[in-house]
Amino acid sequence: MERLRDHLLETGYTIDGVRERLGTMAASALSREELVPALRATADGDPLATLIRLWWLGVPVPASALPPDVIRSGLVETDGDQVRATVHLQPWETGGYLVSDRKVRPGDPALRPDHVVGAGGASANLAQLVTRRPVGRALDLGTGCGVQVLHLDGRAEHIVATDLNPRALELARLSWELSGVSGVDARTGSMFEPVEDESFDLIVSNPPFVIAPEGRLTYRESGAEGDGFCRDLLRGTSRHLSPGGQAHFLANWLHVEGEDWHDRVGGWLRETGCDAWVAQRDVQDPAEYVELWLRDAAEQGTRSYTEHYDRWLSWFEERKVEAIGFGWITMRNSGTLDPVVRVEALTHQVSLPVGDYVDSVLDAVAAAHRAGDLDAARPRTVDGLLDERIGLPGAEDSIRIVLRQTQGLRRTREVGTVEAALAGVCDGELALGPLLNVIAELVGDGEIPNADAVRPLIAEGYFLL
């Protein structure tokens, strides 16, 4: 593996090397599972083109174009004078490499039940969410091809990685070896069974959250009823977080007729005793959702496509499912008897990586919840806040005032004249109560606003305590 890694690096088979070689058009076509532009871009047969065809596109290449270390790696098979990859080997943004089962495309045989999927958008999404602070013990729950371990390496002193699928751990070990990562404690088992009596400073998971009638594919479906798997995952997490420890997950949840999804997901978390923040990043109707995951398994055009589609929709209909939400869940074991849970829809673009400031998001939610008498608090306006005013031409007063964050989660909130004025003068030097009194007199609203009215603005990061 070490010699293979050296060859990959020397040839330029890296994220930047592949992107530059393929170009924008071919990369965009690949996202639609169209190979022709990429095959054209790699038609020259030079060493880098050969590796892209072999490992990324999954097409046979001449044995004469490969060095012995590749052929002896155990990751390819020969057929006469041609060589074909038995796995998908992709460079990753950390500088390492990931080994998974070959990508499935329309017309390929059905996926094996223990298929190990490669890293993609969801993997990168989770890695962007995870806190950047150094930790002692970290757990990658459901490691798959091992991608999150590459991000945790160097940030955690000790890493435990688990997966229900033994084949996933087999390929993950190859990923780590190819990436120069050592010392990972890999264990086979479901949920928290392999770490029953242990606690961690950081837990991350891109779990099998897909909500389906049955658990056909281990990498994405648990077989649990509805969104019960994600609910049980959150409930079990609190028992394995060290004091001050954090957990970050991707998850799906149901929007059920007659029920507020905020209450559904928030209810799961209020039972954990942890502070938590949930951000719904996308929502799909049942048909969109089913189509997405049937495409994921390359079932379009197969004889079973219509049958699976219809059965899945019927299953949602029986449960009165109106939509399915996707998003981030972050938990912190704050050791308090008064935990706080914030659930919100956050579908606009945010600053990446979220991990650079996710700690401050949790801090703001907790500070707003636990701050006592805000009259004596000395808040300051967050850096990069904009005051946007909309009004008729020539009018003295604005019809609408919006505070807009230009950093972090980039939230926006419509406010009144008092809150807008407060944002202009809050510098951490003056107490909030007297400051509001002065502002109320100046703007002429008459009634002095209650300091508690500022609490939501603190929770959302417009003001810092």
N, C-alpha and C positions, 0 to 999 in steps of 0.2 A: 504493500500500500504506500509506503514511503517513496519508493521509486516511481510508482504510478503518479503520485502527487507531484513529484518533481517534474515529470514529463508534462503533466497538465499545465503547470505554471510556466514552464519553459516555452510551451507551444502558444501560450496566451489564452488558454481555455479558462477564462475568468468572466465574471459578470460584465465588466467593461469590454473585454475582448469580444465576447459573443454579441453584445449589443452593437458594437461598432461594425463588426463584420456583417451582421444581418441587415442593419439599417432599419429605419422606422417602418417602412411599408411591410417588410417581411415579418417584423416583430408583431405588428398589428394584425397581420393575417394569421399568425400562429395563435394569437389570442382567440381567434375564431376557428381554430383547429384546421386551418388551411396551410398545407405544406409547400405548395408550388413556389411561391416567392422565396421561401427560405432555401429550397432546393436549387433555385436559380442562383441565389447569392453564394452558394457553396459549391458551385459546379466546377471550380478550378481544380479541386482535389489536392490542394496544399495541406500541410499538417493540421492547421487550425480548422479548415473546412471539413477535413476528414473526421476530426473529433466531434464537431458540431453535428455532422450527419450521424455518426455512430451513437453518441450518448444522448443528444438532445432531440434529434428528429427520429431516431430509432430505425434508420434504414441501413441495409447492408453496405459495407465498404470493402475495397480490395485488401486482402491480407498483406499484400506487399507494401501498402501505404502505412502500416502500423509497426511500431517497434516491438520487440519481444516482450517487454514489460507489460504492455497492454494485453497482448495475446495470452500471457501467462497469469493474468490478474485473477482469473476465475470469474470474471464478470462478463465474459463474451463467449460465444460458441462459434466454431468454424464449420463452414459448409463448402467443401472444395476450396476454391481460392477466394471465397468471400467470408467476411466476419460479421457477426450480428451481435449486438449488445443484448444481454439477458436482463439488464436493469436499466433504469433511467439514472444517469449520473449528471447532476446539475451543479454548476458553481453557484455560490450563495453570497449575499451582500456582505457577510462577515469576513470574506476571504477564504472561507472553507468550501467543502463540497458535501452534497447530500446524495445518498443512494436510496432509491425507492424502486418499486415495480415500474415497468415501462408504462408510459402514458397510454391510456385507452382512447382510441379514436373511432368515429363511426365506421362500422364494417368489421371491427376487431371482434374476437371472441368475447363472450361475457366475462366480467370480472370474477376472479376467484374470491370466495368469501373472506379469505384472510389477506386480500389485496392491501398493499402498503402504498398509500398515496404520497406523491411528492409534495414539496412545499410550494405554496402559491400565495394568492392574495390574502387568504385568512391567516396563514402563518406569519406573513409580514405585518398584518394588522395587529396581531397579538404582540409581536415583538416590539412594535411601536408604542404599545400601551404600557408595557411593564416598566415599573420604577427603575431608575438608573442607580439608585443608591447601593453601595456594596452590602452584602449580607453574608451571614455565616453559612447557614444550611438552606438549600433551595431544592424544591421538588418540581419536576416536570411530569405532570400527571397525564398519561396517555401520550407518550413522547412521539409515537409514529416513526417517521424516518430520522428523528433526533434533532430537528431544526432548532427548537428553543434552547437546547443545550449549547449550541454554538453561540447563542446570544448571552447565555448565562456564564459561559466560560470566562474566567478572569474577573467576574463580578461576584461570584459566590465561591466561598472557600471549599464547600463540599456540595456536590450535586447528586441527587437521587433521581433516576428516571424510571418510570414504570409504564407498562402497557399490558393489556389483556392478550394481545396478539404476540406469540413468541416470534413469529416471522418479522414483526416490526422491530423488535429488539435486535434480531440478527442483522437486519439492514442498518439500523441505527448505529450499531457498533462499527460497521464499515464506514459510515458517515463520519463518526468521531475520529476513527483512525486516519482516514484520508485528510481530515481537517487538523490533525495534530493535537486533538483533545484527548486527554488521558484522565484516569482516576474517576470516571463516572460510575456510580453504583447503580447498575441496571437490574431491575427486578420485574418478574412476570406476575400479573394479577389484576383483578378488577377493582376499580375505584380506589379506596384507601386501604384495601386488604393488605398489600405488601408493606405498608408503613403503619400498621394498626396502632402501635403505642408510641409513635414518634411525632415530634413537632418541628416546624420549619419557620424560618424567618421570611421565606418567600415561596409561594405556590403559584405556578402558572399552568394553564391548560387550554388547549384547543380541542375540546372533547367531542365525542360523537353526538353532536347536538341536533342532527337532522331529525325532524319529527315525521315519522312514517308509520304505516300500518304494521310493519314487521321489521325486524333487524336483520336484513339480508346481508349488508356489507359492514363488517366490523369497524372499518376506519371512520364511518360517518353516522351509523345508526346503532343505538343501544338495545332496541327492542322494548324499551320501557313504554308505558302508556302515555300518550300525549307528550307534554313537556316535563313529565315527571323525572326524567333523568337529570335535567339541569336543576330542578328543585332539590333533588336528593344530594346532588353534588355540592350545592351551596350549604345545605344543612350539615353535611359531613365535614366541610372545610374548617369550620370554627374550632373543632376539636383538635385540629392539627396545626393551628397557627400559634407560634410563640407570642409572648407579650410584645405588642407593637408590630407583629408580623403582618404582611400584606399578601393578598391573593388577587390574581388577575385572570379573568376568563373571557372567552367568547361564548355566546349562548343564543339560543332561539327560544321564543315563548309564544304562546297562543293568544290571539285576540278573540275572545269568545263573546257571542251575542249576550247582551245584558250585563256584561262585566267590564270594569275598567282595567285595562292591562297594567296601569300603574299600581293598582291595588293588588293585582295578581302577583307580580314580580316583587313588589315591596313586601308583601306578606311572607314570601319565602325568606327574605333577608331579615325581617324583624324578628324571626324566630332564632336567628343565629347568635344574637348578642353582640354582633360586630357593627362598627360603623361601615356604611356601604354607599357606593355611588353606582348608579345604573344609567347608561346612555344608550337609548335606542338609536341606531345609526341607519336603519333601513326597515321598511315594512313592505310586504308583498301580499297580494291576494292569493288564495289557495291555488289557482291555476298557474300563476307566475311561479309560485314556489315549486309545484310539482314539475313543471317544465324545466326549471333550473337543475333539479337533482336528477331528472331523467337524462338531461344532456350530460351531466357530470359523469354518469355511468355509460355514456355513449349508446343509449338505447333508442335514439331516434332512428327510424327506418326499420327497426326490428319488428318481428311479428308480435312480440309481447308488449310493444309500446302502448298501444291503445288500451289494452287490458289493464296494464299497470296504472296508466293515467286515470282511467275511469274508477278503478278500485280505490286509488288514493283520494280522489275527489269525494267519493262516496263516504270514505272514512272521515274526512273533514266535515262533511255535511251532517253526518250523524252526531257529531260533537258540537255542532253549531259554531264552527270556526269561521270567522269573518276575515281574518288576516293572520300573518305570522311575522313577528318582529325579530330582528337580529341586532345584537349590540354587544356592548362592553359591560362587564361587571367587575367592580373592584371592591375588595373587603379589607378592613383593618381591625385587628384585635386590639382595641384601645383600652381594654380592661376597665370599662366604665359600666355602671349600672343603668346608664341613660344613653344607650347607643342611638345614633341617628342614621336614617336611610333617605337618600335623595334619588328619585327616579324621574328621568326627563327624556324627552325626545330631542336629539341633537343631530340633525341630518345635514347641516351645512359643513363647509370645509373648515377644519381646525388646523392649528399649527402642529407640525410633526417634528420629532416624535413626542407623543403625549407623555411618555415616560419621563421626559425632562421636567415636567411640572405636575404630574399626577398627584404627587404628595401634597402640593399646595392646594389642589382641588379638594382633597379630603380634609385638609386643615381648615379651609374656608367653610365647608359645610359644618364641621364640628364646632368651629369657633362661633358661628352664627347661632347654632343650636344651644350651646352651653354658656354663652356670655350672659351674665346676670343683668344688672342695671346698665343699659346702654347709655344712659345720660352721662355717665362718668367716663365712658370709653373715649379713646383718642384715635379715631380711624384716620387713614390716609388714602387718597385716591390711588388706584393701581396705575402703574406706568402704562403709557400708550393708549389711554382712554380718550375717545373722541366724543364731542358734543355736536350732534347733527340736528339742525332745526329746519322745519318745513313750514312755510307760510305763504300767504298771498303776496304778490309783488307790491312793495310799498307799505305793507301792513306793519304796524309796530310790534304786534304780538305774534308768536308762532302758533300754528295750529297743532303742531306735533313736535315733541323733543325726544330724541333717541340718544341713549348712551351706547357707544359701540367700542368693544374691546378690539384692539389690533394685534394682540398677542394671545397665546394660550388657546382657550376654547373659543375665542372670538364671538362671545355672546353679544346680543343686542337686547335692549330693553327700553320701552317707551316710559318716560318719567314725567313728573310735573316740574314746575318751575323751582320748587324748593329743593328737590333732589338734584336737579341740574346745577343749581347754585352751590349746593353742598359739594358736588364733584369739583367745582372750580376752586374751592378754598380749603378742602380737607388736606392737611399736611402732617397730621400726627401730633401737632402741638396743642390744639385746643380740644376741650371736652365737647362731646356731641350735643348734649342738652343745651348749654348756653349758645352754641353755634347755631342750632336750629331756631332758637328764639330770635337771634339777631337777623337771620335770613328771613324768617317769617315777617318781621317788621319791615324789612327792606322791600320785599316783593309785594307786600300789601295783601297777603291772602287772609289776614285776620286771625284765623285759628292757628295756634301753634301746633305743628305736627308732633306726633308721638315718636320718640326715638326708635320704638320697635318697628316702625314703618321702614326703617333702614335695614332691618335684619335680613330680608330676602336679597338685598343688594350686597350684603356681606357674604351670604352663602354662595352667591354667584360670582364673587370675585371682583366686584366693582370697587369695593372698599376693603382695605386690609386693617385688621386689628393688631 
